[in-house]
Amino acid sequence: MKKLSILLLALCLSSSAFAGTAVTLKLSGDGAINDSTIAVGKKVSVDVYVKNEGTFKGMSLGFKLESDNIKKVLHPSDSANGVNKNGDVKAYNGWQDKSVWDLGFFIAPTDWDGVLPDLLGFGGVGMFKEYKPHENKKMLSFDLIFEEAGTITIDSAFFKPSGRWMFAEPKTPPIWDGPYTFTVKK
């Protein structure tokens, strides 16, 4: 009985180090017909939701957009609201300023030129602040316009220099239920 109690205590103490952080995608905006369909020629936002169950000092995430039948995507500019130079990438709930990542929130537009595949990475680093647990919230979005019908797949991806999807410390890979495939139609 004593061994079982010690084992259960060890499991409870160690489980906080492996707390789950889940990353999911949703569509919004005029171009979102439903959860899996995008309208040709209308702006759609791909929203990145995070449910965080841990406490972290850093993170890195990357996304790759690819298609077998769509060759290009437009990244509409929005100079007032974005966190990148073009303004098509937005951050929310403390990721848009230094209220969570006090050393900085970074965007790595490794290949974000509209010619598919496109690759976009994100990173955040905290020194004095920590990324605390929260329910599922929209943390990021990127705006797109598709000018042709087909299918688009968005999956997790590595980007330089990070090389992995991770929330740190402790190093925790997020739970990802992708890839997501969306139909783009007229």
C-alpha positions in Angstrom: 0.0 0.0 0.0 2.8 2.4 0.8 4.5 1.8 -2.6 1.1 2.4 -4.3 0.7 5.7 -2.5 4.2 6.8 -3.4 3.6 5.8 -7.0 0.3 7.8 -7.1 2.0 10.8 -5.6 4.8 10.7 -8.1 2.3 10.4 -11.0 0.3 13.4 -9.7 3.4 15.5 -9.2 4.8 14.7 -12.6 1.5 15.1 -14.5 1.8 18.9 -14.3 5.0 18.8 -16.3 3.1 17.0 -19.1 0.1 19.3 -19.1 -1.6 19.3 -22.4 -1.6 22.3 -24.7 -4.0 21.8 -27.6 -3.8 23.8 -30.9 -6.8 23.8 -33.3 -7.9 25.8 -36.4 -11.2 27.4 -37.2 -12.5 29.6 -40.1 -14.1 33.0 -39.8 -14.9 36.0 -42.0 -16.9 36.5 -45.2 -15.1 33.7 -46.9 -16.0 31.1 -44.4 -19.0 29.2 -45.8 -18.9 26.6 -43.0 -16.2 24.8 -40.9 -14.7 23.1 -43.9 -15.5 25.3 -46.9 -14.1 28.6 -48.1 -15.6 30.9 -50.8 -13.5 31.9 -53.8 -12.6 35.6 -53.9 -13.6 36.4 -50.3 -11.3 37.1 -47.4 -11.2 34.2 -44.8 -9.4 34.2 -41.5 -7.7 31.0 -40.4 -8.0 31.3 -36.6 -5.5 29.4 -34.4 -7.1 28.4 -31.0 -5.0 27.3 -28.1 -6.1 25.6 -24.9 -3.3 25.8 -22.4 -3.0 23.6 -19.4 0.6 24.3 -18.5 2.9 27.2 -17.5 5.5 28.1 -20.0 8.4 30.6 -20.8 8.4 30.1 -24.5 6.7 28.6 -27.6 7.2 27.9 -31.2 4.6 26.9 -33.8 4.6 26.7 -37.6 2.0 26.2 -40.2 2.3 25.1 -43.9 -0.4 25.8 -46.5 -0.3 23.5 -49.5 -2.5 22.3 -52.3 -2.4 19.9 -55.2 -4.7 22.2 -57.3 -4.4 25.7 -56.0 -1.2 27.5 -57.0 -1.5 30.9 -55.3 -3.2 32.6 -52.4 -3.5 36.3 -51.6 -2.3 37.8 -48.3 -4.5 40.9 -48.0 -2.8 43.8 -46.3 -4.2 45.4 -43.1 -1.8 48.1 -41.9 -3.8 48.9 -38.8 -4.3 45.6 -37.1 -1.6 43.1 -38.0 1.5 41.9 -36.1 3.5 41.5 -39.3 4.5 44.1 -41.9 1.7 43.2 -44.3 -0.9 43.1 -41.5 -2.5 39.8 -42.6 -1.3 38.0 -39.4 -2.9 39.0 -36.2 -2.4 38.0 -32.5 -4.8 38.2 -29.6 -5.3 37.6 -25.9 -1.8 38.9 -24.8 0.2 37.5 -27.8 -0.3 40.9 -29.7 1.7 42.8 -27.1 4.2 42.0 -24.3 1.6 41.1 -21.7 2.4 37.3 -22.2 5.7 37.1 -24.1 7.6 40.0 -22.4 10.8 39.4 -24.4 8.9 39.3 -27.6 6.5 37.6 -30.0 8.1 36.8 -33.3 6.8 35.9 -36.7 9.0 34.0 -39.1 7.5 34.4 -42.6 9.9 31.8 -44.0 8.0 31.5 -47.2 4.9 33.7 -47.0 4.8 35.0 -50.6 1.5 33.6 -51.8 3.0 31.0 -54.1 2.0 27.7 -52.5 3.3 26.1 -50.4 3.5 28.9 -47.9 5.2 28.6 -44.5 4.6 30.8 -41.5 6.2 30.4 -38.0 5.5 31.9 -34.6 7.6 32.2 -31.5 7.2 33.8 -28.1 9.6 34.2 -25.3 9.0 35.3 -21.7 11.6 36.2 -19.1 9.6 37.7 -16.2 6.2 36.6 -17.3 4.8 33.1 -17.9 2.2 31.8 -20.3 -0.4 30.6 -17.8 -3.2 28.0 -18.2 -6.4 29.1 -20.0 -9.5 27.7 -21.7 -9.6 27.4 -25.5 -9.0 31.0 -27.0 -8.2 32.5 -30.3 -4.5 33.5 -30.1 -3.6 34.0 -33.8 -5.2 34.4 -37.2 -4.0 34.9 -40.7 -6.1 36.3 -43.5 -6.2 34.7 -47.0 -8.1 35.1 -50.3 -8.2 32.2 -52.7 -8.8 33.2 -56.4 -9.4 29.6 -57.6 -11.4 26.6 -56.5 -9.8 23.4 -55.1 -8.6 22.1 -51.8 -6.1 23.6 -49.3 -4.4 21.7 -46.5 -3.0 23.4 -43.5 -0.6 21.4 -41.3 1.9 21.8 -38.6 5.4 22.6 -39.9 8.9 23.3 -38.8 10.6 26.6 -39.5 14.1 27.9 -39.0 15.7 28.3 -36.5 13.2 26.5 -34.2 12.9 23.1 -35.8 10.0 22.0 -33.7 6.6 22.7 -32.3 7.0 23.3 -28.6 6.0 25.1 -25.5 8.8 25.4 -23.0 9.9 25.1 -20.1 9.2 22.2 -19.5 9.5 21.2 -23.1 6.0 20.2 -24.2 4.9 19.4 -27.7 1.3 20.7 -28.3 -1.5 18.4 -29.2 -2.4 18.9 -32.8 -5.5 17.3 -34.5 -4.5 18.4 -38.0 -3.8 18.4 -40.8 -6.9 20.4 -41.8 -8.2 20.2 -45.3 -10.6 22.8 -46.6 -12.6 22.9 -49.8 -12.4 26.2 -51.7 -15.4 26.7 -54.0 -17.2 29.3 -56.1 
